[in-house]
């Protein structure tokens, strides 16, 4: 057997932590998407008065720019929380998920020890 490979079994994922990570990542991505998009739409709206009162309801894009990442973050948190709970149920019923890893570097216990690899 190859000493560089080992298998771990995934038995459970923490739903709240995973949902928090997914929600924050989604909110940040939405900020990156919505801020430039709303700036562009605001610039187009200044040049054209044909957008009407619909844009005024949302503060000319500022309201949506702030609210959309929060809305998407909350929505993704709830969906990921439910999905992770379902995943944990399936993992429990099927006996877990085998994940193969390959050892390519130093292990955490080898850091700081006298190792010829460190001196290269």
C-alpha positions as CSV (number, residue, x, y, z in Angstrom):
1,X,0.0,0.0,0.0
2,X,1.2,3.5,-0.8
3,X,2.2,5.4,2.4
4,X,1.4,8.7,0.9
5,X,-2.4,8.0,0.7
6,X,-4.9,7.7,3.5
7,X,-8.6,7.6,3.8
8,X,-10.8,9.6,6.2
9,X,-14.5,9.1,6.7
10,X,-16.8,12.1,6.7
11,X,-19.5,11.4,9.2
12,X,-21.0,14.9,9.9
13,X,-20.8,18.5,8.8
14,X,-21.7,21.3,11.3
15,X,-24.7,22.9,9.7
16,X,-24.5,26.3,11.3
17,X,-20.8,26.7,10.6
18,X,-21.1,25.6,7.0
19,X,-24.2,27.7,6.4
20,X,-22.4,30.8,7.9
21,X,-19.4,30.3,5.6
22,X,-21.7,29.9,2.6
23,X,-23.8,32.9,3.5
24,X,-20.8,35.2,4.1
25,X,-19.1,34.1,0.9
26,X,-22.4,34.7,-1.0
27,X,-22.9,38.1,0.5
28,X,-19.3,39.1,-0.4
29,X,-19.8,37.9,-4.0
30,X,-23.1,39.8,-4.2
31,X,-21.3,42.9,-3.1
32,X,-18.7,42.5,-5.8
33,X,-21.4,41.9,-8.4
34,X,-24.1,44.5,-7.2
35,X,-21.9,47.5,-6.4
36,X,-20.4,47.9,-9.9
37,X,-23.7,46.9,-11.5
38,X,-25.6,49.6,-9.6
39,X,-22.9,52.2,-10.3
40,X,-23.3,51.4,-14.0
41,X,-27.1,51.5,-13.8
42,X,-26.9,54.8,-11.9
43,X,-24.6,56.3,-14.5
44,X,-27.0,55.2,-17.3
45,X,-30.0,56.5,-15.3
46,X,-28.3,60.0,-15.0
47,X,-28.0,60.1,-18.8
48,X,-31.6,58.9,-19.4
49,X,-34.7,60.1,-17.5
50,X,-36.8,57.2,-18.9
51,X,-36.3,54.9,-16.0
52,X,-39.3,56.3,-14.2
53,X,-40.4,56.2,-10.6
54,X,-39.5,52.5,-10.2
55,X,-35.8,53.3,-9.6
56,X,-36.7,56.1,-7.1
57,X,-38.5,53.6,-4.9
58,X,-35.2,51.8,-4.3
59,X,-33.1,54.9,-3.8
60,X,-31.6,54.9,-7.2
61,X,-29.8,51.6,-6.6
62,X,-28.3,52.4,-3.2
63,X,-31.0,50.5,-1.4
64,X,-30.6,47.4,-3.6
65,X,-26.8,47.6,-3.4
66,X,-27.0,47.3,0.4
67,X,-30.1,45.1,0.7
68,X,-29.3,42.5,-2.0
69,X,-26.2,41.0,-0.4
70,X,-27.9,40.8,3.0
71,X,-31.0,39.2,1.4
72,X,-28.9,36.7,-0.6
73,X,-26.8,36.0,2.5
74,X,-29.8,35.2,4.7
75,X,-31.4,33.1,1.9
76,X,-28.3,31.1,1.3
77,X,-27.8,30.6,5.1
78,X,-31.3,29.1,5.4
79,X,-31.0,26.9,2.2
80,X,-27.5,25.7,3.3
81,X,-28.7,24.9,6.8
82,X,-31.5,22.7,5.4
83,X,-29.2,21.1,2.9
84,X,-26.5,20.3,5.5
85,X,-29.1,18.8,7.8
86,X,-30.3,16.5,4.9
87,X,-26.6,15.7,4.1
88,X,-26.0,14.7,7.7
89,X,-29.1,12.5,7.7
90,X,-27.9,10.8,4.5
91,X,-24.3,10.4,5.9
92,X,-25.7,8.8,9.1
93,X,-27.9,6.3,7.1
94,X,-25.2,5.4,4.6
95,X,-22.3,5.1,7.1
96,X,-20.4,8.2,6.0
97,X,-18.4,9.2,3.0
98,X,-14.9,7.9,2.4
99,X,-12.5,10.6,1.3
100,X,-9.1,9.7,0.0
101,X,-6.2,12.1,0.8
102,X,-2.6,12.1,-0.4
103,X,0.1,13.1,2.0
104,X,2.3,15.6,0.0
105,X,4.0,17.8,2.6
106,X,4.9,17.9,6.3
107,X,2.4,16.8,8.8
108,X,1.4,19.2,11.6
109,X,3.4,17.1,14.1
110,X,6.6,17.4,11.9
111,X,6.7,21.2,12.0
112,X,9.6,22.5,14.0
113,X,11.3,19.0,14.3
114,X,14.7,18.2,13.0
115,X,13.8,17.2,9.4
116,X,16.2,17.1,6.5
117,X,13.5,18.5,4.2
118,X,13.5,21.7,6.2
119,X,17.2,22.4,5.6
120,X,17.0,22.3,1.8
